[in-house]
Amino acid sequence: MAANVHQDVERVLFAEEDLSRRVREMGAQISADYAGKDLLVVSILRGAAIFAADLVRAIELPLEMDFMAVSSYGNDTKSSGVVRFLKDVTSCVEGRHVLIVEDVLDSGLTLSSVAESFAARNAASVEMAVLLRKNVANQAHVACRYVGFECPDEFIVGYGLDFAEHYRNLPYIGVLKPEIYQ
């Protein structure tokens, strides 16, 4: 890893200004869609934490925020295909409108598993907001109500997304140079 993390980025896909604008747009749409409803926003740790923090500040409604930690990657660059629940929400889900906030829809396994878990707990509704939907083959069908950007199937970092827990603090989303992760 370079002393300056920006040197490890091959190119920027989504600039800080683009992210900010799109998150505000998503927040406005969510505010309209959930007016008058008991909204529980669940951020999937750790990757979605920065996006979720910005998104909830763009939602102009009363809401509760909670967190889940779910893993299907470990320190690898591809999903293992096994979803592990590491931390569950502490909020009551029954009868609530749950909005799952995730950084990237990649294989779809994590989001599918999380959504099923909330449905099994009798949530009034379960929807998803993802910052990025990757264009990948064999992606599970996951109906994301809110999508920030479509994204190429490249190894991306920044704005919460990491490689081996690094690069989350970049203010943009960029493609990591292959020599860093190979």
Residue pairs with C-beta under 8 A, 6 or more apart in sequence:
1 8
1 166
1 180
2 8
5 166
5 167
5 169
5 170
6 170
8 157
8 167
8 176
8 177
8 180
9 157
9 158
9 167
9 170
9 174
9 175
9 176
9 177
10 174
10 175
10 176
10 177
10 178
11 174
11 175
12 172
12 173
12 174
13 151
13 152
13 154
13 156
13 172
13 173
13 174
13 175
14 22
14 149
14 159
14 172
14 173
15 172
16 171
16 172
18 149
19 54
19 131
19 148
19 159
19 172
19 173
20 54
22 148
22 149
23 51
23 54
23 55
23 58
23 131
23 148
24 58
26 55
26 58
26 129
26 146
26 148
27 55
27 56
27 57
27 58
27 59
27 60
28 58
28 60
29 146
30 55
30 58
30 59
30 61
30 99
30 129
30 146
31 58
31 59
31 60
31 61
33 145
34 59
34 61
34 63
34 97
34 99
35 61
37 97
37 124
38 95
38 96
38 97
38 124
39 59
39 61
39 62
39 63
39 64
39 96
39 97
39 99
40 63
40 64
40 65
40 66
40 89
40 91
40 93
40 96
40 97
40 98
40 99
40 123
41 52
41 55
41 56
41 59
41 63
41 64
41 65
41 66
41 99
41 101
42 65
42 66
42 67
42 68
42 89
42 98
42 99
42 100
42 101
42 114
42 118
43 49
43 51
43 52
43 53
43 65
43 66
43 67
43 68
43 101
44 67
44 68
44 69
44 70
44 100
44 101
44 102
44 103
44 110
44 114
45 67
45 68
45 69
45 70
45 87
46 69
46 160
46 162
46 165
46 168
47 102
47 103
47 104
47 160
47 161
47 162
47 168
48 101
48 102
48 103
48 131
48 160
49 67
49 160
50 159
50 160
50 168
51 101
51 103
51 131
51 148
51 159
51 160
52 65
52 101
55 101
55 129
56 63
56 65
64 91
66 89
66 90
66 91
67 87
67 89
68 85
68 87
68 88
68 89
68 114
69 85
69 86
69 87
70 83
70 84
70 85
70 86
70 110
70 113
70 114
71 83
71 84
71 86
72 79
72 80
72 81
72 82
72 83
72 84
72 107
72 109
72 110
73 79
73 80
74 80
75 164
75 165
77 155
77 163
77 181
79 106
79 107
79 109
79 110
81 107
81 109
83 109
83 110
83 113
85 113
85 117
93 118
93 121
93 122
93 123
94 121
94 122
94 123
95 122
95 123
95 124
96 123
96 124
97 123
97 124
97 125
97 127
98 118
98 123
98 124
98 125
98 126
98 127
99 127
99 128
99 129
100 111
100 114
100 115
100 118
100 126
100 127
100 128
100 129
101 128
101 129
101 130
102 110
102 111
102 114
102 128
102 129
102 130
102 131
103 130
103 131
103 132
103 159
103 160
103 161
104 130
104 131
104 132
104 133
104 134
104 151
104 156
104 161
105 111
105 128
105 130
105 132
105 133
105 134
105 139
105 142
105 144
105 147
106 134
106 136
106 139
107 136
107 138
107 139
107 140
108 139
108 140
108 141
108 142
109 140
111 128
111 130
111 140
111 142
111 144
112 140
112 142
115 126
115 128
115 142
118 126
119 126
127 145
127 146
128 142
128 143
128 144
128 145
128 146
129 144
129 145
129 146
129 147
129 148
130 144
130 146
130 147
130 148
131 148
131 149
131 159
131 160
132 147
132 148
132 149
132 150
132 151
132 156
132 173
133 144
133 147
133 149
133 150
133 151
134 151
134 152
134 153
135 150
135 151
135 152
135 153
136 153
154 175
155 163
155 175
155 176
155 178
155 181
156 173
156 174
156 175
156 176
157 163
157 166
157 167
157 168
157 170
157 173
157 174
157 176
158 167
158 168
158 170
158 171
158 172
158 173
158 174
159 168
159 170
159 171
159 172
159 173
160 168
161 167
161 168
161 173
162 168
163 176
163 180
163 181
167 176
